[in-house]
Amino acid sequence: MQENIKNNHTLLIGTLASAVVLIFSLVFLISAKSFSDQGSYIEVKGSSERIVKADVAIWNLSFDIKSNDIDELYSNIESSTAIINKFLKDKGFEDAEINIAPVSIYQNSYKDALYLYNSTTRLSVYTNKVDLVKTASKDTLNLIKKGVALNMNDINFEFSDINSVKPAMLAESIKNAKDTAKGFAKESGSGLGSAVRGNQGVFDITEKDPGSPEYKKIRVVSTLRFLLK
């Protein structure tokens, strides 16, 4: 009886061991198959570029006024602001396009300070008249003749209608990626399967060149993964 129990125990251990070996074998085979499938693909990139003209211009201007008399300071700020405002209107900009920020005034309490009151006044033009901004900004030197010296004369050109070029650029970048994948598959003697993963990337907008900042270069890179047959 004791011999039978011992034999049954040995048989059970052997069966369990065989089952463990079988399970590990199956796991290995599944992992190997998975690894094989994971390795049978190619990942490629395709890009698309466009040169577009900005449709929005933001023109920032500012000037400083210093004085030891608060009434004089106020009067000079008011007259200089009026001069710039008239200059912009004469160039063809409308009231709705011209913005005047609150004046920043700093009172210098240092005993040896040359001026007690120091102010900075900022104006901006937000417009879609891109060409007008570029030409008008070249004439700001004339403001000096009228007693206004700008300490900032900066223009930002922006392209706001990115959605108008997105579909075509994405289609082009995906086509270029697929063409690259086809070429690789052909050279390697493989067949190109379906795309199993894709990343369109980010649309990057930069200046075309420093001399023509109103023109922007838009670029997008798409990354695609294709199965190989």
Helices and strands as residue ranges (DSSP letters): H 2-39, E 41-53, E 56-67, H 70-91, G 95-97, E 98-100, E 104-107, E 117-127, H 130-136, G 137-139, H 142-145, E 150-158, G 162-164, H 166-187, E 192-199, E 204-207, E 215-228
